[in-house]
Amino acid sequence: MSSDERDETYSEFYDCVNMQPKELEEWLETDESKSVGDSDSGESTGHRSGRRIVDIKRTKKDDLTESQWGHMDKVVGYIHRHLNQKPDGDVEDTDWRYSLMNWGHDPLKDA
């Protein structure tokens, strides 16, 4: 990944991930967080991603690993795709919102 690509990924990641590390950690402890997503190993992909996002947000940009850069790219793609699938009506207590929050984005913050 070039320096320009990293700058773009970093910017997009911080635009998409609108939850702070502590806020995301607290969310990941809730039953709602644990109730959504695919979980063949006991923990859903989104829940596992949320824990990685907390680590990424607590890491200085210059100290990010290749794996973290790749995950940041994955997070941006997931959030963009998922936002395009917004259901009609009130989304406050929906699996759609809960899934996005596991990936660090609370769509109600956009409202």
One Martini backbone bead per residue (centre of mass of N, CA, C, O) as a GRO file, in nm:
protein
  111
    1MET     BB    1   0.095   0.038   0.025
    2SER     BB    2   0.081   0.348  -0.026
    3SER     BB    3   0.090   0.654   0.110
    4ASP     BB    4  -0.171   0.755  -0.029
    5GLU     BB    5  -0.345   0.509   0.044
    6ARG     BB    6  -0.316   0.540   0.347
    7ASP     BB    7  -0.438   0.820   0.373
    8GLU     BB    8  -0.714   0.738   0.260
    9THR     BB    9  -0.781   0.511   0.456
   10TYR     BB   10  -0.759   0.676   0.714
   11SER     BB   11  -0.978   0.883   0.646
   12GLU     BB   12  -1.213   0.684   0.593
   13PHE     BB   13  -1.209   0.542   0.862
   14TYR     BB   14  -1.263   0.807   1.038
   15ASP     BB   15  -1.535   0.865   0.893
   16CYS     BB   16  -1.683   0.586   0.957
   17VAL     BB   17  -1.564   0.571   1.249
   18ASN     BB   18  -1.784   0.710   1.510
   19MET     BB   19  -1.649   0.549   1.741
   20GLN     BB   20  -1.514   0.521   2.033
   21PRO     BB   21  -1.334   0.300   2.200
   22LYS     BB   22  -1.502   0.292   2.464
   23GLU     BB   23  -1.779   0.279   2.328
   24LEU     BB   24  -1.722   0.013   2.177
   25GLU     BB   25  -1.653  -0.164   2.417
   26GLU     BB   26  -1.928  -0.133   2.557
   27TRP     BB   27  -2.098  -0.244   2.325
   28LEU     BB   28  -1.955  -0.534   2.307
   29GLU     BB   29  -2.094  -0.615   2.599
   30THR     BB   30  -2.360  -0.649   2.476
   31ASP     BB   31  -2.626  -0.837   2.376
   32GLU     BB   32  -2.676  -0.697   2.104
   33SER     BB   33  -2.396  -0.737   1.987
   34LYS     BB   34  -2.404  -1.064   2.025
   35SER     BB   35  -2.680  -1.109   1.835
   36VAL     BB   36  -2.503  -1.053   1.577
   37GLY     BB   37  -2.418  -1.241   1.320
   38ASP     BB   38  -2.172  -1.449   1.232
   39SER     BB   39  -2.108  -1.771   1.433
   40ASP     BB   40  -1.887  -2.036   1.418
   41SER     BB   41  -1.688  -1.951   1.691
   42GLY     BB   42  -1.896  -1.761   1.885
   43GLU     BB   43  -1.787  -1.514   1.718
   44SER     BB   44  -1.841  -1.262   1.536
   45THR     BB   45  -1.707  -1.083   1.288
   46GLY     BB   46  -1.793  -0.801   1.397
   47HIS     BB   47  -1.696  -0.834   1.686
   48ARG     BB   48  -1.400  -0.884   1.615
   49SER     BB   49  -1.367  -0.620   1.462
   50GLY     BB   50  -1.420  -0.427   1.698
   51ARG     BB   51  -1.163  -0.505   1.855
   52ARG     BB   52  -0.967  -0.413   1.629
   53ILE     BB   53  -1.058  -0.117   1.618
   54VAL     BB   54  -0.967  -0.038   1.896
   55ASP     BB   55  -0.668  -0.091   1.843
   56ILE     BB   56  -0.634   0.101   1.605
   57LYS     BB   57  -0.729   0.366   1.757
   58ARG     BB   58  -0.470   0.311   1.969
   59THR     BB   59  -0.287   0.356   1.718
   60LYS     BB   60  -0.043   0.482   1.564
   61LYS     BB   61  -0.003   0.539   1.242
   62ASP     BB   62   0.312   0.451   1.231
   63ASP     BB   63   0.227   0.158   1.392
   64LEU     BB   64   0.087   0.022   1.176
   65THR     BB   65  -0.002  -0.262   1.030
   66GLU     BB   66  -0.076  -0.441   0.760
   67SER     BB   67  -0.324  -0.572   0.888
   68GLN     BB   68  -0.457  -0.307   0.978
   69TRP     BB   69  -0.483  -0.179   0.703
   70GLY     BB   70  -0.662  -0.403   0.585
   71HIS     BB   71  -0.892  -0.370   0.793
   72MET     BB   72  -0.966  -0.082   0.732
   73ASP     BB   73  -1.061  -0.141   0.445
   74LYS     BB   74  -1.282  -0.343   0.525
   75VAL     BB   75  -1.451  -0.150   0.700
   76VAL     BB   76  -1.522   0.055   0.485
   77GLY     BB   77  -1.669  -0.142   0.296
   78TYR     BB   78  -1.882  -0.242   0.492
   79ILE     BB   79  -2.016   0.025   0.565
   80HIS     BB   80  -2.100   0.109   0.281
   81ARG     BB   81  -2.273  -0.139   0.214
   82HIS     BB   82  -2.465  -0.130   0.465
   83LEU     BB   83  -2.586   0.155   0.420
   84ASN     BB   84  -2.731   0.059   0.144
   85GLN     BB   85  -2.931  -0.141   0.347
   86LYS     BB   86  -3.143   0.034   0.458
   87PRO     BB   87  -3.410   0.032   0.634
   88ASP     BB   88  -3.716   0.097   0.701
   89GLY     BB   89  -3.752   0.319   0.935
   90ASP     BB   90  -3.681   0.246   1.246
   91VAL     BB   91  -3.328   0.167   1.353
   92GLU     BB   92  -3.249   0.153   1.656
   93ASP     BB   93  -3.366  -0.174   1.701
   94THR     BB   94  -3.154  -0.314   1.488
   95ASP     BB   95  -2.950  -0.529   1.331
   96TRP     BB   96  -2.828  -0.325   1.140
   97ARG     BB   97  -2.715  -0.136   1.357
   98TYR     BB   98  -2.560  -0.342   1.527
   99SER     BB   99  -2.363  -0.423   1.306
  100LEU     BB  100  -2.238  -0.146   1.262
  101MET     BB  101  -2.139  -0.109   1.554
  102ASN     BB  102  -1.935  -0.347   1.546
  103TRP     BB  103  -1.784  -0.156   1.310
  104GLY     BB  104  -1.800   0.157   1.444
  105HIS     BB  105  -2.106   0.240   1.341
  106ASP     BB  106  -2.345   0.498   1.412
  107PRO     BB  107  -2.622   0.598   1.234
  108LEU     BB  108  -2.746   0.805   1.448
  109LYS     BB  109  -2.510   1.019   1.420
  110ASP     BB  110  -2.613   1.123   1.128
  111ALA     BB  111  -2.900   1.259   1.213
   0.00000   0.00000   0.00000
